[in-house]
Amino acid sequence: MDTLAACETCGLVQTVGRMPPGTVANCARCDSKLFHRRPNSRWQTFALALAALILYFPSNYYPLVAANYMGNHAKLRIFDGIHALFSQRQYFIGSLVFCTSILTPILKILGLLFITLTLNWQKWRRGRSWVYKVIRIIDPWNMLEVYLLAIMVSMVELGEIATVHPAAGVFSFAAVVVLTLLATLSFDPRLLWDSPAEKKIYEQTDGRFENA
C-alpha cells in the first residue's frame, strides 16, 4: 500500500510504496533518505542517558570553578549561585536558573530512561507519548550548554583580575552536557509508535531496516 511521506530535509510530500526491510526510499526532489532509522537507537539512548544520570550528581555536588581574588579563595557550585540569587531576593531569576540548570536536565534524562525501558510494554504506550511530549516542551529550557559556555567565558575574561581554575565538578558537568545531547540525538521517536511486528524487525536487524 502506498503511503504519503514528507521529506525532513526539503518538506516535499510524496507517495512512497511499501518499503521492504533492507531498502531505502529517497526524496524525489533532494535525494535525502525518507525512511531513515537510527541503528540501535533504544540501547544507545539508554546507555547515554544512564551515564548522564550517574554523572549528574557529582556535577552538582562538586564545585565547578575555584577562584582566588585578593587573597580570598572560593569554590562555586550551581547551588551556590542559586542560593546567592535567593539571598538577594532575586526570586524570579533564581527560580529560572534552578529550573533550567537543575530541574529540566534531570527530567529529560529520567524521561529518556523511562521511554527506553518501557518500549516493549504496550500498556505504557500512551504514557511514553506523554513523556516524550514533555521532553519536547522542556528541551528548549534545558540550558546546560549555556552554563558550560558561561563558565568557559568567565575563566577567560576574569583571568586578568582573578585566578579562576576549573574544579572537579566542571568535568562531570561537561560530560553531562555531551551525554545528554548524544542521548537526544540517538533516540528515534518512531520507536514510540512502532507496532509489535515492526519493533521485532527493528530489534532483529539492530535498527538497520528502512521502513515507514
C-alpha positions in Angstrom: 0.0 0.0 0.0 1.3 3.4 -1.0 1.8 6.0 1.8 2.3 9.7 1.9 5.7 10.8 3.3 7.1 14.3 3.9 10.8 14.8 3.4 12.5 16.0 6.6 15.0 18.0 4.5 13.0 19.9 1.9 9.4 19.2 3.1 8.2 17.7 -0.2 5.1 15.5 0.4 5.2 12.5 -1.9 3.8 9.0 -2.4 6.0 6.1 -1.5 5.3 2.4 -1.8 5.7 -0.2 0.9 9.4 -0.4 1.7 10.7 -4.0 2.4 13.4 -4.5 5.0 16.9 -3.5 3.8 15.7 -1.0 1.3 15.9 2.8 1.3 13.5 5.4 -0.1 15.0 8.7 -1.3 13.2 12.0 -1.8 12.3 12.8 -5.4 13.5 16.4 -5.1 16.6 16.5 -2.8 17.5 12.8 -2.8 17.6 12.6 1.0 16.5 9.5 2.9 12.8 9.4 3.7 12.6 6.4 6.0 15.9 6.5 7.8 16.1 4.7 11.1 18.8 5.2 13.7 20.7 1.9 14.3 20.5 0.6 17.9 18.6 3.7 18.9 17.0 2.3 22.0 20.0 0.9 23.8 22.3 3.7 22.7 19.9 6.2 24.2 19.6 4.2 27.4 23.3 3.9 27.8 24.0 7.6 27.2 21.1 8.7 29.5 22.2 6.3 32.2 25.8 7.7 32.1 24.4 11.2 32.2 22.3 10.3 35.2 25.3 8.9 37.0 27.4 12.0 36.3 24.6 14.4 37.1 25.0 14.1 40.8 28.8 14.8 41.1 28.4 17.7 38.6 26.0 19.4 41.1 27.7 18.2 44.3 31.3 19.2 43.5 32.3 22.9 42.7 32.6 23.9 39.1 35.2 26.6 39.4 37.8 27.7 42.1 38.6 31.4 42.2 41.3 33.4 44.0 40.8 37.2 44.3 42.9 39.4 46.5 43.6 36.6 48.9 40.1 35.3 49.0 39.5 31.7 47.9 36.1 30.4 46.8 34.8 27.3 45.2 31.4 27.7 43.5 28.7 25.3 42.7 25.5 25.8 40.8 23.5 25.6 44.0 25.8 28.4 45.4 24.7 30.7 42.6 21.1 29.8 43.1 21.3 30.4 46.9 23.0 33.7 46.3 20.2 34.9 44.0 17.5 33.9 46.5 19.5 35.6 49.3 19.5 38.8 47.2 15.7 38.4 46.7 16.1 37.7 43.0 13.4 35.1 43.3 12.4 35.0 39.6 16.0 34.7 38.3 16.9 32.2 41.0 13.9 30.1 40.1 14.7 30.3 36.4 18.3 29.3 37.0 17.1 26.4 39.2 14.6 25.1 36.5 17.0 25.4 33.6 20.1 24.1 35.2 18.8 21.6 37.8 15.2 20.6 37.2 14.8 20.3 33.4 18.0 18.3 32.8 17.1 15.6 35.3 13.5 15.4 34.0 14.9 15.0 30.5 17.3 12.3 31.5 14.7 10.4 33.5 12.2 10.7 30.7 14.6 9.2 28.2 15.3 6.3 30.6 11.6 5.7 31.2 10.9 5.6 27.4 13.7 3.2 26.6 12.9 0.9 29.4 9.2 0.6 28.7 9.2 0.3 24.9 8.0 -3.3 25.0 5.2 -2.5 27.4 2.1 -1.9 25.2 0.0 -0.6 28.1 2.5 2.2 28.6 2.3 3.4 25.0 0.2 6.5 25.8 2.4 7.3 28.9 5.5 7.2 26.7 3.9 9.5 24.2 3.0 11.9 27.0 6.6 11.8 28.5 8.1 12.4 25.1 5.8 15.5 24.6 7.0 16.8 28.0 10.6 16.3 26.9 10.0 18.2 23.7 8.4 21.1 25.8 11.2 21.3 28.4 14.1 20.8 26.0 14.4 24.4 24.9 14.6 25.3 28.6 17.5 22.9 29.2 20.4 25.4 29.5 23.3 23.2 30.4 25.2 24.2 27.3 24.7 27.8 28.1 26.1 27.4 31.6 29.1 25.5 30.4 29.8 28.3 27.9 29.4 30.9 30.6 31.9 29.1 32.8 34.4 29.0 30.0 33.9 32.7 29.2 34.3 33.7 32.8 37.5 31.8 33.2 38.9 33.7 30.2 37.5 37.1 31.0 38.4 37.1 34.7 41.9 35.9 34.1 43.4 39.4 34.3 41.8 40.3 37.7 41.4 36.9 39.4 42.8 33.4 39.2 40.0 31.1 38.1 40.6 27.4 37.7 38.2 24.6 36.7 37.2 22.5 39.7 36.3 18.8 40.0 32.7 19.3 39.1 33.2 21.0 35.8 34.4 17.8 34.1 31.3 15.9 35.2 29.2 18.9 34.2 30.7 18.9 30.7 30.2 15.2 30.4 26.6 15.5 31.3 26.1 18.2 28.6 27.7 16.0 26.0 26.0 12.7 27.0 22.5 14.4 27.2 23.0 15.9 23.7 24.1 12.5 22.3 21.2 10.7 24.1 18.7 13.1 22.5 20.2 12.8 19.0 20.4 9.0 19.2 16.8 8.5 20.1 14.5 7.5 17.2 11.0 8.9 18.1 9.3 6.5 15.7 10.0 3.7 18.2 7.1 5.2 20.3 4.6 4.3 17.6 6.1 1.1 16.0 3.8 -1.9 16.0 5.0 -5.0 17.8 5.9 -6.6 14.4 8.0 -3.5 13.4 9.7 -3.5 16.8 10.6 -7.2 16.4 12.1 -6.5 12.9 13.9 -3.4 14.3 15.5 -5.4 17.1 16.4 -8.4 14.9 18.2 -6.1 12.4 19.7 -3.8 15.1 17.7 -0.9 13.7 19.1 -1.1 10.2 15.9 -1.7 8.3 14.4 1.2 6.4 10.6 1.2 6.8 7.8 3.6 7.3 
